[in-house]
Amino acid sequence: MKAFAAVLTAATLSLAVPAPAAANSLTEKDAIAMVERGAALMKAKGKDELIKRVNAKDPEFVQGELYLSMRDARTGIAVAHPYNPSIIGKDLTDVPDANGKKYRREFIDVAAAKGKGWVDYMYKNPTSGKIEPKTTYVQRVDDLVLESGIYKK
């Protein structure tokens, strides 16, 4: 009976966190799902719990090049980033990407105006180490902007 319970528990847990998709098969739906998982956890357990889990690279919110990051919706200050902890606590809102686009400002503007949406820009891919085109889904949840994106191949 214990073996059956262990198998059932393992199966249940595997349903809760989707397996990371291969980098070349990631879609916009994957980014939206990542943000929605973050929003659900934040509503259930609070923003501090979500921030802690993102910064700790919890596999529910960090799956290779698909990951969740967060910023304050009013100030633009980064509050969580699993791959670049050096930006946490900093306001990089007007620091441009490689093409001069102030994409972080656009994250905040889109979230404020529409509640959610997409922003295109250039960013360093944590798996390839290269600057690549990226599209990120942003959604305002309370006083935060949740962000998850995919690299365009």
C-alpha positions in Angstrom: 0.0 0.0 0.0 2.9 2.4 0.8 4.4 1.8 -2.7 1.0 2.6 -4.3 0.7 5.8 -2.2 4.3 6.8 -3.2 3.5 6.2 -6.9 0.2 8.1 -6.6 2.0 11.0 -4.9 4.7 11.1 -7.5 2.2 11.1 -10.3 0.2 13.9 -8.7 3.3 16.0 -8.2 4.4 15.5 -11.8 1.0 16.9 -12.9 1.5 20.1 -10.9 4.7 21.2 -12.6 4.9 20.8 -16.3 8.0 19.4 -17.7 10.3 22.0 -19.3 9.7 22.1 -23.0 12.7 21.9 -25.4 13.9 25.4 -26.1 13.0 25.3 -29.7 9.5 24.2 -29.0 8.5 26.9 -26.5 5.5 28.9 -27.5 3.7 32.0 -26.4 1.3 29.7 -24.5 4.2 28.5 -22.4 5.0 32.0 -21.4 1.4 32.9 -20.6 1.1 29.7 -18.5 4.2 30.6 -16.5 2.8 34.0 -15.7 -0.6 32.5 -14.8 1.1 30.0 -12.4 2.9 32.9 -10.8 -0.3 34.9 -10.5 -2.1 32.0 -8.9 0.6 31.3 -6.4 0.8 35.0 -5.5 -3.0 35.1 -4.9 -2.9 31.9 -2.8 0.3 32.5 -0.8 1.3 36.1 -1.3 3.9 38.0 -3.2 6.7 37.3 -0.7 6.3 33.6 -1.3 6.4 34.0 -5.1 9.4 36.3 -4.9 11.3 33.8 -2.7 10.5 30.9 -5.1 11.4 32.7 -8.2 14.8 33.9 -6.8 15.4 30.3 -5.5 15.0 29.0 -9.1 12.0 26.9 -8.1 11.4 24.5 -11.1 7.8 25.6 -11.2 9.0 29.1 -12.3 12.4 28.4 -13.9 12.6 25.9 -16.8 15.7 26.6 -18.8 15.2 29.7 -20.9 11.6 29.9 -19.8 11.3 31.6 -16.4 9.3 34.1 -14.4 10.7 37.5 -13.3 9.0 40.3 -11.4 9.1 44.0 -11.0 7.3 46.7 -9.0 4.6 48.1 -11.2 5.0 51.7 -9.9 8.8 52.1 -9.6 10.0 49.5 -12.1 12.5 48.1 -9.6 13.2 44.4 -10.2 12.1 42.3 -7.2 12.8 38.8 -8.6 15.0 37.3 -11.3 16.3 33.8 -11.2 19.2 34.2 -13.6 20.3 37.8 -12.9 20.1 38.4 -9.1 22.4 41.5 -9.5 19.4 43.5 -10.9 17.2 42.8 -7.9 16.5 46.1 -6.1 17.6 48.2 -9.0 15.7 50.5 -11.2 16.8 49.7 -14.8 13.5 50.9 -16.3 15.2 53.2 -18.8 18.2 51.1 -19.6 17.8 50.1 -23.2 18.4 46.7 -24.9 21.1 46.3 -27.6 18.9 48.1 -30.1 18.1 51.1 -27.9 14.6 50.0 -26.9 13.5 50.8 -23.3 11.7 47.5 -23.0 11.4 47.5 -19.2 9.5 50.8 -19.5 7.3 49.2 -22.0 6.6 46.2 -19.6 5.3 48.7 -17.1 3.4 50.8 -19.6 1.7 47.7 -21.2 0.8 46.3 -17.8 -0.6 49.7 -16.6 -2.6 50.4 -19.8 -3.9 46.9 -20.7 -3.3 44.8 -17.6 -1.4 42.3 -19.8 0.3 42.0 -23.2 3.4 41.3 -25.2 6.7 43.2 -25.5 9.4 42.4 -28.1 13.1 43.3 -27.5 16.7 41.8 -27.4 18.0 40.0 -24.3 20.7 37.6 -23.2 19.5 34.0 -23.4 20.6 32.2 -20.2 21.1 28.9 -22.0 23.0 30.2 -25.1 24.7 33.2 -23.5 23.9 35.2 -26.7 21.8 38.3 -27.2 18.7 37.1 -29.0 15.3 38.4 -30.0 12.7 37.8 -27.3 9.0 38.4 -26.7 7.7 38.6 -23.2 4.3 38.3 -21.8 3.6 40.8 -19.0 0.7 40.9 -16.6 0.0 43.2 -13.7 -1.0 41.5 -10.5 -1.7 43.9 -7.6 1.4 46.1 -7.4 3.7 43.8 -9.4 4.4 43.1 -13.1 4.9 39.4 -13.7 7.0 38.6 -16.8 7.9 35.5 -18.8 9.1 35.3 -22.4 10.4 33.1 -25.2 13.3 33.6 -27.5 12.4 33.8 -31.1 14.4 31.4 -33.2 
